[in-house]
Amino acid sequence: MEITVEDFDKVDVHIGSVKSEVRILGSESASGVVLLQPTMQVKNGDKVF
């Protein structure tokens, strides 16, 4: 699986006083939201958010 992210906005997200740099990516598919992970496939070109 290959995922490419371009022009990713740098947004400071804080949980309490801790800065979080974790991003979770998913794809909106016909069956609902699928988190991007090696165990499931989505079609090339599906929207990633």
C-alpha positions as a Markdown table, in Angstrom:
| # | Residue | x | y | z |
|---|---|---|---|---|
| 1 | Met | 0.0 | 0.0 | 0.0 |
| 2 | Glu | 1.3 | 3.4 | -0.9 |
| 3 | Ile | -0.2 | 6.7 | 0.5 |
| 4 | Thr | 1.0 | 10.1 | -0.5 |
| 5 | Val | 0.0 | 13.3 | 1.2 |
| 6 | Glu | 0.7 | 16.7 | -0.4 |
| 7 | Asp | 0.2 | 20.2 | 0.9 |
| 8 | Phe | -0.7 | 18.8 | 4.4 |
| 9 | Asp | -1.5 | 21.8 | 6.7 |
| 10 | Lys | 0.6 | 22.1 | 9.8 |
| 11 | Val | -2.0 | 22.5 | 12.5 |
| 12 | Asp | -1.0 | 22.5 | 16.2 |
| 13 | Val | -3.4 | 20.1 | 18.0 |
| 14 | His | -3.3 | 20.0 | 21.7 |
| 15 | Ile | -4.8 | 17.4 | 24.1 |
| 16 | Gly | -4.6 | 19.3 | 27.3 |
| 17 | Ser | -1.1 | 20.6 | 27.5 |
| 18 | Val | 0.3 | 17.9 | 25.2 |
| 19 | Lys | 1.0 | 18.7 | 21.5 |
| 20 | Ser | -0.3 | 15.9 | 19.3 |
| 21 | Glu | 1.4 | 15.2 | 16.0 |
| 22 | Val | -0.6 | 12.1 | 15.1 |
| 23 | Arg | -2.7 | 12.1 | 11.9 |
| 24 | Ile | -5.2 | 9.4 | 11.1 |
| 25 | Leu | -6.2 | 9.0 | 7.5 |
| 26 | Gly | -9.3 | 7.5 | 6.1 |
| 27 | Ser | -11.2 | 7.2 | 2.8 |
| 28 | Glu | -14.9 | 7.8 | 2.2 |
| 29 | Ser | -16.1 | 4.8 | 0.3 |
| 30 | Ala | -19.5 | 3.5 | -0.7 |
| 31 | Ser | -19.6 | 1.3 | 2.4 |
| 32 | Gly | -18.7 | 4.2 | 4.7 |
| 33 | Val | -15.4 | 5.5 | 6.2 |
| 34 | Val | -12.4 | 3.2 | 6.0 |
| 35 | Leu | -9.3 | 4.0 | 8.0 |
| 36 | Leu | -6.3 | 3.6 | 5.9 |
| 37 | Gln | -4.5 | 0.5 | 7.0 |
| 38 | Pro | -2.7 | -2.5 | 5.3 |
| 39 | Thr | -5.7 | -4.9 | 5.9 |
| 40 | Met | -8.3 | -3.1 | 3.7 |
| 41 | Gln | -8.1 | -1.7 | 0.2 |
| 42 | Val | -9.9 | 1.3 | -1.3 |
| 43 | Lys | -10.0 | 2.3 | -5.0 |
| 44 | Asn | -7.3 | 4.5 | -6.3 |
| 45 | Gly | -8.5 | 8.1 | -6.4 |
| 46 | Asp | -10.9 | 7.7 | -3.4 |
| 47 | Lys | -11.0 | 10.9 | -1.2 |
| 48 | Val | -8.6 | 10.8 | 1.7 |
| 49 | Phe | -9.3 | 12.9 | 4.7 |
